[in-house]
Amino acid sequence: MSLVQIARFADLTEAHVAASALVASGISATVFDELGQTYYLLQTALGGFRLMVSEADADEARAYITSLRQAPREPIERKRSTKNALAFVLGLLIQ
């Protein structure tokens, strides 16, 4: 069983989230090049973090990742809470 690259990510967290999504859907996935979390500029120069899956699952995994990247994103609604209001008022008083 050989591994093939199906995607690259600039952010390590995003790569792990994609790998977790694949694992949750039944496809074994691994993130390579994690050394870059320490050497950010070097990792950027090398092209980011690679998401690898087995050759047999590559087509299905690519399609799944592509669908996740193209999914419409809903705007995040900000809800006012007492805590946020209190922090705002305290911020005004401290100035």
Secondary structure as UniProt FT lines:
FT   STRAND          3..9
FT   HELIX           12..24
FT   TURN            25..26
FT   STRAND          29..32
FT   HELIX           34..37
FT   HELIX           40..46
FT   STRAND          49..54
FT   HELIX           55..57
FT   HELIX           58..70
FT   HELIX           82..94
//
